[in-house]
Amino acid sequence: MATTDDRETDSGIEIKPVYTEDDAQHPVEPPGEYPFTRGPYPDMYRGRPWTIRQYAGFASAEESNARYRYLLDHGQTGLSVAFDLPTQLGYDSDDPRSDGEVGRTGVSIDSLADMQLLFDGIPLGEVSTSMTINAPASLLLLLYELVGEQQGVTGDRLRGTVQNDILKEYVARGNYIFPPKPSMRLTTDLFAYCAERIPSWNTISISGYHIREAGSTAVQELAFTLANGIAYAEAAVDAGLSPDEFGERLSFFFNAHNHFFQEVAKFRAARRLWARIMKERFAATNPKAQALRFHAQTGGSTLTAQQPENNVVRVAIQALSAVAGGAQSLHTNAFDEALALPTERSAKIALRTQQLLQHEAGATDTADPLGGSYFIEALTDELETRAWELIERVDDLGGAVEAIERGFVQDEIEGAAFRYQQEIESGERVIVGVNRFAEPEAEEVELQRIDPEAERRQLERTVRVRSERNADDAARTLTAVRDAARGEANLLPPMREALRAHNTIGEICNVLRDEWGMYDAVRPR
């Protein structure tokens, strides 16, 4: 950490007392033009405001459906689904390994019956839905497609995003199932499937959010996210897909952290870097394939359990950084999320934060409102330079997959997280209400409680699905999944039929575990 005279960001970028035109030498193009520093669209929010997409999900499908309806009724413009840990790891809710985790960090989804309840009364042809799911992402997308079919909504009318970013799970989050090679196959199979059947779907949300949550700096978040993007693009090319086509459906997911100006510059640098990567490495000529689009979420790791109402201010600042940086959609965290899942009250405050930015703060009036600021332009250039240097280090190791398997990325993030924590503990980095301006007694905050009856209903429904389905159809379609896993054909069509036959996510993932094994995260030191 810098002294009081020499200040720097968490990425070690020195902040000068004053910036002049000599610090901002890079020419800045208009919004909507390569390399899209100022935004992917010429008029940005004047043409269409960012999508308000509040991340939600808890307990079972019934409770989450009620929360989605509540948020939509109060002005949310897109859905964002949080899944519980067993679902993210491909285990059914009645698996012994799921005990105590069902519905705790998101909604529990085992089968088509759950997905039908989750979106009951919500017309899928009229909403855009984001699903934060990675290892079993293809299965959740297929369930969404099947529910759409039952509503009479064809695949070409479905809009949304599935995260489908397995590399960051190995790096930062830990919710992986299979080894990298078959996991990358699932990713590119989903790319090809959507190109044919669900063409308006964003097939991946390449996530720096969880990299930052694990303790990375802004530069590391930027570099490692784009390095992962390069790996996915290379895998798609190797699978015979066109960069000009699959590039249109790629999206990114970044963290909106505390240093307002650095975050704005980070988002601008991300667009500039990705445009260069797509044009120079992959020879993409389609501007839509070159232009990075991203969702942002305010920083969960910045929320404090101490004086939790301070988090309302933190979230508002972080959200404004995402908006000033040109996000296409945004989730604002609730102030009580350091303590529990949000209550309706705290979720509404988070939603109203975005609505205030859209309607009262002038945030939609002009594109790239901070563009041309000497400080912002200098920070954008510096972040671009430092991130590119780190991307080249990943390249030298053989790319993102090799760098992850060798532990390079993990070590870099862990080192940054350790330094950050040391700065907090020493008092060099001030966290208001924690290591300065603390209060002797904790505030009493009403917390969200998960009804244990929700878990009981979930387990009973899964048992009922298995008992009522056609056993022969279930067995036949599972065998087809196993055969496809042993070959090279696209896995999604047989998995779709297995889900239609009311096989569960856990049963299908167990077949893939049998064929591919599970990933061992132990790495050499």
C-alpha positions in Angstrom: 0.0 0.0 0.0 1.3 3.5 -0.8 2.0 6.2 1.8 -0.3 9.1 2.3 1.8 11.0 -0.2 2.2 8.3 -2.9 -1.2 6.7 -3.5 -2.0 3.7 -5.7 -4.8 1.4 -6.7 -5.0 -2.3 -5.6 -3.3 -3.1 -8.9 -0.3 -1.0 -7.9 -1.0 1.8 -10.3 0.3 5.0 -8.9 -2.2 7.8 -8.7 -0.7 11.3 -9.4 -2.0 14.3 -7.6 -3.0 16.0 -10.8 -3.5 14.7 -14.4 -3.0 16.8 -17.5 -3.3 16.3 -21.3 0.2 14.9 -21.3 -1.1 11.8 -19.3 -3.8 11.0 -21.9 -2.1 10.5 -25.2 -4.3 7.7 -26.6 -6.7 8.9 -29.3 -10.3 8.0 -28.3 -12.7 6.9 -31.0 -16.5 7.6 -31.0 -18.7 5.0 -29.2 -19.7 2.1 -31.3 -16.5 2.1 -33.4 -13.4 -0.2 -33.1 -11.9 -0.8 -30.6 -15.0 0.2 -28.7 -13.3 1.9 -25.8 -16.2 4.2 -25.3 -18.9 1.5 -25.7 -20.2 -1.2 -28.1 -23.1 1.0 -29.4 -23.1 4.6 -30.8 -25.8 5.9 -28.5 -25.4 3.5 -25.6 -28.1 4.1 -23.0 -30.0 6.7 -24.9 -31.0 3.9 -27.3 -31.7 1.4 -24.6 -30.8 1.5 -20.8 -28.9 -1.4 -19.3 -30.9 -4.4 -18.2 -31.8 -4.4 -14.5 -31.0 -8.1 -13.7 -31.2 -8.8 -10.0 -29.6 -12.2 -9.1 -32.0 -14.2 -7.0 -32.9 -17.8 -6.0 -33.2 -19.7 -2.8 -34.9 -22.7 -1.2 -37.0 -24.5 -3.8 -38.6 -23.5 -7.1 -41.8 -22.3 -5.5 -40.1 -19.7 -3.2 -37.8 -18.5 -6.0 -40.7 -18.2 -8.4 -42.4 -15.9 -5.9 -39.3 -13.8 -5.6 -38.9 -13.4 -9.4 -42.6 -12.3 -9.6 -42.0 -9.8 -6.8 -38.9 -8.3 -8.5 -40.7 -8.2 -11.9 -43.7 -6.5 -10.3 -41.3 -3.9 -8.9 -39.6 -3.0 -12.1 -36.9 -5.5 -12.7 -36.3 -5.9 -16.5 -34.5 -9.3 -16.7 -34.2 -12.5 -14.6 -31.0 -13.8 -13.1 -31.1 -17.3 -11.5 -28.9 -18.3 -8.6 -28.6 -22.1 -8.1 -27.7 -23.9 -4.9 -24.4 -25.7 -4.4 -25.7 -29.3 -5.1 -27.2 -28.1 -8.4 -24.0 -26.4 -9.4 -22.0 -29.5 -8.6 -24.4 -31.9 -10.4 -25.9 -33.6 -7.4 -29.6 -34.1 -6.8 -31.1 -32.7 -3.6 -31.7 -36.2 -2.2 -28.0 -37.2 -2.6 -26.3 -37.7 0.8 -23.7 -35.2 -0.3 -26.4 -32.5 -0.6 -27.5 -32.7 3.0 -27.6 -29.3 4.6 -27.0 -27.4 1.4 -30.3 -27.7 -0.5 -31.6 -24.3 -1.3 -29.1 -22.5 0.8 -27.1 -20.4 -1.7 -29.7 -20.5 -4.5 -32.6 -22.5 -5.9 -32.5 -26.3 -6.0 -33.2 -27.7 -9.4 -33.2 -31.5 -10.0 -35.5 -32.1 -12.9 -37.8 -30.7 -15.5 -40.6 -30.6 -12.9 -38.5 -28.1 -10.8 -37.8 -25.9 -13.9 -41.5 -25.8 -14.7 -42.3 -24.5 -11.3 -39.4 -22.0 -11.3 -40.8 -20.3 -14.4 -44.5 -20.9 -13.7 -46.5 -17.9 -14.9 -43.4 -16.2 -16.4 -43.6 -16.0 -20.2 -40.2 -17.0 -21.5 -40.8 -15.4 -24.8 -41.0 -11.9 -23.1 -38.2 -12.0 -20.6 -34.4 -12.3 -20.8 -32.9 -14.8 -18.3 -29.4 -15.2 -17.1 -28.4 -18.4 -15.3 -25.3 -18.5 -13.2 -24.3 -22.2 -13.8 -21.1 -23.7 -15.1 -20.2 -27.4 -14.9 -23.8 -28.5 -15.6 -24.7 -25.4 -17.7 -25.8 -27.3 -20.7 -28.4 -29.2 -18.6 -29.9 -26.1 -17.2 -30.1 -24.5 -20.6 -31.8 -27.6 -22.0 -34.4 -27.5 -19.1 -35.0 -23.9 -19.9 -35.6 -24.8 -23.6 -37.9 -27.6 -22.7 -40.0 -25.3 -20.5 -40.1 -22.8 -23.4 -41.4 -25.5 -25.7 -44.2 -26.3 -23.2 -45.1 -22.6 -23.2 -45.2 -22.6 -27.0 -42.0 -20.5 -27.2 -39.6 -21.6 -29.9 -35.9 -21.6 -29.5 -35.4 -18.6 -31.8 -37.5 -16.5 -29.3 -35.5 -17.4 -26.2 -33.2 -14.7 -25.0 -30.6 -14.7 -22.2 -27.2 -15.9 -21.0 -25.9 -19.1 -19.5 -22.6 -18.5 -17.6 -21.0 -21.8 -18.9 -17.5 -20.6 -17.8 -15.7 -23.6 -16.4 -12.2 -22.3 -16.4 -12.8 -19.7 -13.7 -14.2 -22.5 -11.6 -10.8 -24.1 -11.6 -9.2 -20.8 -10.8 -11.4 -19.1 -8.3 -14.6 -20.6 -7.3 -14.1 -24.4 -7.1 -17.5 -25.5 -8.5 -16.2 -27.9 -11.1 -17.0 -31.5 -11.8 -15.1 -32.9 -14.8 -11.5 -32.5 -16.0 -10.7 -29.5 -18.3 -10.8 -31.3 -21.6 -14.3 -32.8 -21.4 -15.5 -29.6 -19.7 -14.3 -27.6 -22.7 -16.1 -30.0 -24.9 -19.4 -29.4 -23.1 -18.8 -25.6 -23.6 -18.2 -25.8 -27.3 -21.0 -28.3 -27.8 -23.3 -25.7 -26.2 -21.9 -23.1 -28.6 -22.8 -25.3 -31.6 -26.2 -26.3 -30.3 -27.3 -22.7 -29.7 -26.1 -21.6 -33.1 -28.6 -24.1 -34.6 -31.5 -24.1 -32.1 -31.3 -21.0 -29.9 -29.6 -18.4 -32.0 -30.3 -15.3 -29.8 -28.8 -16.9 -26.7 -25.5 -15.7 -25.2 -23.7 -19.0 -25.0 -21.1 -18.0 -22.4 -20.6 -15.3 -19.8 -16.8 -15.3 -19.4 -16.5 -14.3 -15.7 -13.9 -12.1 -14.1 -16.4 -11.5 -11.2 -15.4 -14.6 -9.2 -11.7 -14.0 -10.0 -12.0 -10.6 -8.3 -14.0 -12.1 -5.4 -11.2 -14.6 -4.8 -8.9 -11.6 -4.1 -7.4 -10.6 -7.5 -6.4 -7.1 -8.5 -8.3 -5.3 -11.2 -5.4 -6.0 -13.6 -5.5 -9.7 -12.8 -9.3 -9.8 -13.2 -9.0 -8.2 -16.6 -6.1 -10.3 -17.8 -7.2 -13.7 -16.6 -10.8 -13.2 -17.8 -9.7 -12.3 -21.3 -7.1 -15.1 -21.3 -9.9 -17.5 -20.5 -11.9 -15.9 -23.4 -9.0 -16.6 -25.7 -9.1 -20.3 -24.6 -12.8 -20.6 -25.3 -12.4 -18.9 -28.7 -9.6 -21.3 -29.6 -11.7 -24.3 -28.6 -14.6 -23.0 -30.7 -12.3 -22.6 -33.7 -10.9 -26.1 -33.2 -14.5 -27.4 -33.2 -15.0 -25.8 -36.6 -17.0 -22.7 -35.5 -16.6 -19.3 -37.1 -15.2 -16.4 -34.9 -17.5 -14.0 -36.8 -20.5 -16.1 -35.7 -19.7 -17.5 -32.2 -18.1 -14.1 -31.4 -21.5 -12.4 -31.5 -22.8 -14.6 -28.7 -19.9 -14.3 -26.3 -20.5 -12.1 -23.3 -18.4 -11.2 -20.2 -19.2 -10.8 -16.5 -17.1 -8.4 -14.4 -16.9 -7.2 -10.8 -17.8 -3.6 -10.0 -15.4 -3.0 -7.1 -14.7 -0.1 -4.7 -12.2 2.1 -6.6 -14.7 4.0 -8.8 -12.3 5.4 -11.3 -10.2 2.3 -11.7 -13.3 0.3 -12.3 -14.6 2.6 -15.0 -11.2 2.5 -16.7 -11.1 -1.3 -16.4 -14.4 -1.7 -18.3 -13.1 0.6 -21.0 -9.8 -1.2 -21.3 -11.6 -4.6 -21.4 -13.4 -3.6 -24.6 -10.3 -2.2 -26.2 -8.3 -5.4 -25.4 -11.0 -7.8 -26.6 -11.5 -6.0 -29.9 -7.8 -6.3 -30.5 -7.8 -10.0 -29.6 -10.7 -10.9 -31.8 -9.4 -8.9 -34.8 -5.7 -9.8 -34.6 -5.7 -13.4 -33.2 -8.9 -14.7 -34.7 -9.3 -12.5 -37.8 -12.9 -11.6 -36.9 -14.2 -8.9 -39.2 -17.7 -8.8 -37.8 -18.0 -5.7 -35.5 -20.5 -7.5 -33.3 -17.9 -10.3 -32.7 -15.2 -7.7 -31.9 -17.3 -5.6 -29.5 -17.2 -6.9 -25.9 -20.5 -6.8 -24.1 -20.7 -7.4 -20.3 -22.8 -7.9 -17.3 -21.6 -6.4 -14.0 -22.3 -7.2 -10.4 -21.3 -5.1 -7.4 -18.6 -6.6 -5.3 -19.9 -9.2 -2.8 -16.5 -9.5 -1.1 -16.6 -5.8 -0.3 -19.7 -6.0 1.8 -19.2 -5.9 5.5 -21.1 -7.6 8.3 -20.2 -4.7 10.5 -22.4 -1.7 10.0 -24.2 -3.4 7.1 -26.2 -0.3 6.1 -22.9 1.2 4.9 -23.1 -1.4 2.1 -26.0 0.6 0.5 -23.5 3.3 -0.2 -20.8 0.9 -1.4 -23.2 -0.7 -3.8 -24.4 2.6 -5.2 -20.8 3.7 -5.9 -19.9 0.4 -7.5 -23.1 0.3 -9.6 -22.3 3.8 -10.9 -18.9 2.7 -12.0 -20.4 -0.1 -14.0 -22.9 2.3 -15.6 -20.2 4.9 -16.4 -18.1 2.1 -17.8 -20.8 1.0 -20.2 -22.3 -2.3 -18.8 -25.1 -4.0 -20.7 -26.8 -5.4 -17.6 -26.3 -5.0 -13.9 -27.0 -6.7 -10.6 -26.8 -4.6 -7.4 -26.1 -6.6 -4.2 -28.4 -6.2 -1.2 -26.9 -4.6 1.9 -27.4 -7.7 4.1 -25.6 -10.2 1.9 -22.6 -10.4 4.1 -24.9 -12.0 6.7 -27.5 -14.0 4.7 -29.4 -14.2 1.5 -31.4 -11.0 0.8 -34.8 -10.3 2.4 -37.5 -8.8 0.2 -36.8 -5.4 1.8 -33.1 -5.4 1.1 -33.6 -6.8 -2.4 -36.0 -3.9 -3.2 -33.5 -1.4 -2.0 -30.9 -2.9 -4.3 -33.4 -2.8 -7.2 -34.3 0.8 -6.4 -30.6 1.7 -6.5 -30.5 0.9 -10.2 -33.8 2.6 -10.9 -32.5 5.8 -9.2 -29.4 5.6 -11.4 -31.5 5.2 -14.5 -34.1 7.8 -13.8 -32.6 10.4 -11.4 -28.8 10.5 -11.8 -28.5 11.3 -15.5 -26.7 8.1 -16.1 -28.5 7.3 -19.4 -28.1 10.8 -20.9 -24.8 10.4 -22.8 -22.4 7.7 -23.9 -19.1 7.3 -22.0 -19.7 10.3 -19.7 -16.1 10.2 -18.3 -14.4 9.8 -21.7 -11.8 12.4 -22.2 -11.0 12.8 -18.6 -7.2 13.0 -18.3 -7.4 10.7 -15.3 -9.7 8.1 -16.8 -7.9 8.0 -20.1 -4.5 7.5 -18.3 -5.9 4.8 -16.1 -7.5 3.0 -19.2 -4.1 3.0 -20.9 -2.3 1.8 -17.9 -4.8 -1.0 -17.2 -4.6 -2.1 -20.8 -0.8 -2.2 -20.8 -0.5 -4.1 -17.6 -3.3 -6.6 -18.5 -1.7 -7.2 -21.9 1.6 -8.0 -20.2 -0.1 -10.6 -18.0 -2.0 -12.1 -20.9 1.4 -12.6 -22.6 2.7 -14.4 -19.6 -0.3 -16.8 -19.8 0.5 -17.2 -23.5 4.1 -18.1 -22.7 2.9 -20.9 -20.4 0.8 -22.3 -23.3 -2.5 -20.6 -22.7 -5.2 -20.4 -20.0 -5.8 -24.1 -19.5 -2.1 -24.9 -19.2 -1.6 -21.9 -16.9 -4.4 -23.1 -14.7 -3.2 -26.7 -14.6 0.3 -25.5 -13.6 -1.2 -23.3 -10.8 0.1 -20.0 -12.1 -3.2 -18.2 -12.2 -4.2 -19.5 -8.8 -0.9 -18.5 -7.2 -1.1 -14.9 -8.7 -4.6 -14.4 -7.3 -3.7 -15.9 -3.9 -0.7 -13.6 -3.6 -2.8 -10.6 -4.3 -5.5 -11.7 -1.8 -2.9 -12.2 0.9 -1.4 -8.7 0.3 -4.8 -7.1 0.4 -5.7 -8.8 3.7 -2.4 -7.8 5.2 -3.1 -4.2 4.3 -6.5 -4.3 6.0 -5.1 -5.9 9.2 -2.2 -3.4 9.4 -4.7 -0.5 8.9 -2.9 0.7 5.7 -6.1 0.0 3.8 -9.2 1.6 5.5 -12.4 -0.4 5.5 -15.0 1.9 7.0 -16.8 0.3 10.0 -14.2 -2.5 10.2 -10.7 -1.2 10.9 -11.7 2.5 11.3 -14.9 4.2 12.5 -15.9 0.9 14.2 -18.7 0.7 16.7 -18.7 -1.5 19.8 -22.0 -3.2 19.3 -23.3 -5.0 16.2 -26.4 -3.7 14.5 -29.5 -5.9 14.6 -30.6 -6.7 11.0 -33.6 -8.8 10.0 -32.3 -11.7 8.0 -33.7 -14.1 5.4 -34.5 -17.5 6.9 -34.8 -20.6 4.7 -38.0 -22.6 5.6 -36.9 -26.2 6.3 -40.2 -27.3 4.7 -38.8 -26.2 1.4 -36.1 -28.8 1.5 -38.6 -31.5 2.4 -40.9 -30.5 -0.5 -37.9 -30.5 -2.9 -36.8 -34.0 -1.9 -40.3 -35.4 -2.1 -40.8 -34.0 -5.6 -37.6 -35.5 -6.8 -38.6 -38.9 -5.4 -42.0 -38.6 -7.0 -40.5 -37.7 -10.4 -38.4 -40.9 -10.4 -41.4 -43.0 -9.4 -43.8 -41.6 -11.9 -41.6 -41.5 -15.1 -41.4 -44.2 -17.7 -38.5 -46.3 -16.5 -37.7 -47.7 -19.9 -37.5 -44.3 -21.5 -35.3 -43.0 -18.7 -32.9 -45.9 -19.0 -32.8 -45.8 -22.8 -32.0 -42.0 -22.9 -29.4 -42.3 -20.2 -27.6 -45.0 -22.3 -27.7 -42.6 -25.3 -25.9 -40.0 -23.1 -23.3 -42.5 -22.1 -22.7 -43.5 -25.8 -22.4 -39.9 -26.8 -19.9 -39.2 -24.0 -17.7 -42.0 -25.3 -17.8 -40.6 -28.9 -17.5 -37.1 -30.5 -21.1 -36.2 -31.3 -22.7 -33.2 -29.7 -23.8 -34.2 -26.3 -26.7 -31.7 -25.9 -29.3 -33.5 -28.1 -29.1 -36.8 -26.1 -29.0 -34.9 -22.9 -32.2 -33.0 -23.9 -34.0 -36.3 -24.5 -32.8 -37.7 -21.2 -34.2 -34.6 -19.4 -37.4 -34.8 -21.3 -37.7 -38.4 -20.1 -37.5 -37.0 -16.5 -34.0 -38.1 -15.7 -32.4 -35.8 -13.1 -29.4 -33.6 -13.3 -27.6 -35.8 -10.8 -28.3 -39.0 -12.8 -27.0 -37.5 -16.0 -23.9 -36.0 -14.3 -23.2 -39.4 -12.7 -23.1 -41.0 -16.2 -20.6 -38.3 -17.2 -18.6 -38.8 -14.0 -18.4 -42.5 -14.8 -17.1 -41.8 -18.3 -14.8 -38.8 -17.7 -13.9 -39.0 -14.0 -13.7 -36.0 -11.7 -11.1 -33.2 -11.6 -8.5 -33.3 -8.9 -7.5 -29.8 -8.0 -4.2 -30.7 -6.4 -1.4 -29.0 -8.2 2.3 -29.0 -8.1 4.1 -26.3 -6.1 
